[in-house]
């Protein structure tokens, strides 16, 4: 059986869908299942059982021989949350317990890291194992992810196979519940439907014009395809970037959303909120050579094709993947 933590969330529920498509229904879902809106992500999924997050490790002690692989995707992902104790409990300490359990029971593990670990990108965006000690994340979420990466790289005892995935700007179906933390595409779609225009943040950086801030936007279908590939090959442990390797502007994103809806472009620029202004990344772009070297050769969705699939295939009719 395969375990997926955070299984009712955005990326993990899409992973469950991908596993189902690949014929895997022997899946243990792990999450805090007390949020009805989030649980809609798993209503049509096939799985063996659901285990509450806080009961999982006791359950695993009894059932570990039945588990072939664990995807630890669950985490607190709110970049506007500044209570470090929340991240210590849910992101750092829970992940350490997961690592130690996988090591003790010899279960392969893939866990979610984040491009938020790279901070302002002062040291680039290379998934080099020597880099985490130098990185300066901009918020407690990024700090918690980097602290776990650093801890992992110091461990003499490991699962039989492990991979930490630095997700860049993931977008796509099943993020309806995320509110403010949903992707810019999600918000752009709803702004267009409500007002006929998109509001983007102004630039507060002299090197970037309004709308020319750059991010590596990666479609969730590509993310889960990579995760399935890594589970199947399970040969080279390490930390890997997971983006497209191609940074695109927010203006490109807005234009692609208008195009997907066949609505004329109308973009308004608003000030970046004060609470995130000094922690705002103006450029991210994953170096993808390490993942490609493993033999993952599928092309990634372009921004335009990913947004087109997302908007027309899911958002317009509020469908799930």
Secondary structure, DSSP 8 states (H G I E B T S, - for coil): -EEEETTTSHHHHHHHHHHHHTT---EEEEE----HHHHGGGTT---SEEEEGGGHHHHHHHHGGG--EEEE------TT---HHHHIIIIIIHHHHHHHHHHHHT-EEEEEEEGGGGTT-TT-S---TTTTTT---SSHHHHHHHHHHHHHHT-SS--SSEEEEEE-EEE-SS-GGGGGGS-HHHHHHHHHHHHSSEEEE---STTS-TT--EE-EEEHHHHHHHHHHHHHH--S-EEEEES-S--EEHHHHHHHHHHHHT----EEEE---HHHHTT--SB-----HHHHTTT-------HHHHHHHHIIIIITTT---
